[in-house]
Amino acid sequence: MKEKTKLVHPPQVAVAPENLPLVLPNGTTLASPADAAFAGECFGLRVMLRARYDHRPGVLQQLDRVLAGWTERSDDLAAGALAVMALSPPPYRDRLDAGVEHLARTQQPDGTWGQANVFAVLEGLLLAGVRPARTVVARAVPALLQRQRPDGSFDDPPQEERALIGLRAVLVTLEDEKGR
């Protein structure tokens, strides 16, 4: 007897307003149901793409939906979309340069992204891994190091995920400086 193939679709996300604001481990604060749904879709897509379900119609439809309006989102949510692009197949991955350029344009002179969470943006840029993203990361490192506490953490109470993002940003910058 032939076994049926189960269709796999990324999760649809709904967040009740009473559960907001929602703070993610990387520090992103989601204040609206629409932002929470977008972040949830990005996380769901990252899981599906890492599981190599990138060929599934439901995944491709959700990729189209998420990447259609990502530039209208806050920088920390745009960085979540950038992380999705980094894991996506072509032609979605081909949009990485545009995603990095968007975050480079919105980066402040001090290396931060205004109201956006620096760790959320750095996480997306680090996952992108392309040379232009590494340059944007390097411009953020001085601001990141100003936030670092004497114990090496970046916040109180210390968050492991933020420390790992910060460490990766510093290491990428040091690698690039050493290679020059």
N, C-alpha and C positions, 0 to 999 in steps of 0.2 A: 504494500500500500504506500502510495506516494504521500510524503508529509507536506502539509501546506507551509508556505513561507509566511512568517508573521511580518506584517508591515510595521516598520519602526518610524515613528514621528517624534520630532522634538517636543518637549513638554510645552503646553500653553500655560502661561503664567497669569495668575490673578492674585492681587494683594488687597486685602481688606483695608480700608482707610484707617481703621482703629489700630492696625499693626504698624502704622507709620509714625514718625520717621523710622526707617530701617537702616542700620549701620552695618556695612559689609566688613569683613576682616581686613580688607585693604584700606579701609577708612572712608570709602564713599558713603555719603549719606543720601538716602533716597527718600524724598519728601512727598512725592506724588505717586498715585497708583500707576500712572503712565510710565514714569521713570523706573519704578520697581519692576513693572512688566518688561520693559526694554532690557534692563539689567538681567532679569531672569531668562529672557530669550537668549541673550548673549552667553550666559553661563551654560544654558542647555545646549546651545550650538557648539560650544567648546567641547563639551562632553561627547556629543555625537560625532564631531569631526575627529577627535582623538581616538574614538572607537572605530574610525574608518567607515562611517556611514555617509560619507560625503556624496555618494552616488544615489542616495535615496531621494525620490521626488519630494517627500515631505520636508526633508532637510534642505534641499535646494530652494523650495518655496519659502521657507523661513529665512534662508540666507538672503533671498531677494528682498523680502520684507524688511529685515533688519538693516541691510546695507542701502536701502532706498533713501532713508531719511536720517542717517547717522550724523550728518554735518549740522543738523538743526538741534542736536542734543548738546548738553553741557560737555565740557572737555573730558571729565572723568568718564562719562558714558560713551563719548566718541572714542576714548581709549579702549573701552570694552569692545566696541565694534572693530577697532584696529586689531585687537587680539583675535577676534573671529576671522578677520581677513588673513591673518598670519597662518592660521590653521586650515584655511579653505583651499579648495582646488582652483586652478585657473578656470575661468577668467576672474573669479572673486579675488584671488590672491594678487592678481595684477593691479588691484586698487591700493596696494600697500603704500606706494609712493605718495598717492593723493592723501591718504590718511596721515602719514608722517608729516607731509607738508602742511596740512591743516593744523596739527598740533604745534608745529614749529612756528607758524604764523601767530598763534594765540599765546605762545609762551611770552611771559613778561620779561623785562630787562633783568630782573633779579633771578631768573631761572625757573620761577614757579608759573602756575597757570591761573592766577587770580583766585577765584573762589573754588576752583577745582582741587580735589585732593591730589597732592603731588605723587603719592604712592600709587594711586589708581592709574594716573597717566604714565608714570614710569613703568608700571607692570605691562601696559599695552605696548609701549615703545620697546621694552626689552624683549617681549615675545616676537615683535616684528623682526628684530634682529638684522635689519638691513643697515648699511653704512649710514645713510642720512638719519636714521633713528638713533644710532649710537652718538652722532654729533649733538642731537637734541638732548639726549641723556647727559652728555658731558656738560652741557650748559646748565643743567639742573643740579649737578652734584654740589657746587658751593652752597646753594640754598639748603640742600639736603643735610650737608655737614653742619650747618648752623643750627639745625633742629636736633642734632644728635646730643644725647645726654651723656654725662660722665660715665655711666654704666654701659654705654654703647647702644642703648635703645633710643627710639625716636619719640616715644610717648609714655604716658603714665595712665594705667599700668602698661608695661611693655607688651607689645603685640609681635609675636614671632613672625607673622607673615610680612608685616611692614619692615622688620629688621632684615629679613631675607631679600626683600625688594631693594632696600637701601644698599645692602652689601653687594648685590648683583650690579647695581648702577655704578658703584664705586669701582668694582673689579673691571667692568667693561671699560670705564674711563681710563683706568690705570693700564690695561692691556693696550688700548689705542695710543696712549702717550708713550709707552715703552716701544711700540712698533714704529714710531716716527724716527 
